[in-house]
Amino acid sequence: MELAEASDRLLVAAERLYYTRGIAAVGIDDVRAEAGVSMRRLYQLYPSKEHLVAAYLDARDVRWRGRVAAHVDAAGDDPGERLLAVFDWLGLWFAEDDFRGCAFINAFGEIGGDSPLILAAVRRHKDLFRDYLVDLARAFPTDAPEVLAAGITLLAEGAMTVAAIGTDPDAAAHAKATAHVLLDAARR
């Protein structure tokens, strides 16, 4: 098995197991067995569980942000509608059968700051998501796009947490309604 194929198989298995069961509950051998990769090959690619978890998070980040961007792009050219489309996408994601919350919040909750590699992957994802929202807000007619993006980011992150805990099945819709108020207030 080539290195690229082994890596892909390990990352798919890691995502399925870590996202579904949690990082601490899944051993490295569980991921190896699920992927059908030898232990030697696994450690050749990822010298520790920490490296594998960080790689899984980085791969998930690219895919997750790609899905958000595709949904926003389909919303058209209106800057306000593009910002609000983020919440429409969140609502679709929250309704997926395998939704278990934000993988990055979950990883931070399990590992915290104990792993610099995992913490860096979590922060990188959150920073890139915030930067994406800043870019969207810069297209909106406002004098304070960074402030608007900060509010949108907090609403999105809060909706993810509320949806994961299961306290509000309409978390994305409520966050979107609040985002609409922010847009109205921020419009110049």
WOMOQUI-V252707 format. One line per field, one symbol per residue. ss: DSSP state (H for helix, E for strand, C for the rest). burial: b if it has 24 or more other C-alpha atoms within 12 Angstrom, else e. A space follows every 50 residues. Layout:
ss: ???
burial: ???
This chain:
ss: CCHHHHHHHHHHHHHHHHHHHCCCCCCHHHHHHHHCCCHHHHHHHCCCHH HHHHHHHHHHHHHHHHHHHHHHHHCCCCHHHHHHHHHHHHHHHHCCCCCC CCHHHHHHHHHCCCCHHHHHHHHHHHHHHHHHHHHHHHCCCECCHHHHHH HHHHHHHHHHHHHHHCCCCCHHHHHHHHHHHHHHHHEC
burial: eeeeebbbbbbbbbbbbbbebbbeebebbbbbebbbbbeebbeebbeebb bbbbbbbbbbbeebbeebbebbeeeeeebbbbbbbbbbbbbbbbeeeebb bbbbbbbbeebeeeeebbbbbbbbbbeebbebbbbbbbbbeeeebeebbb bbbbbbbbbbbbbbeeeeebbbbbbbebbbebbeebee
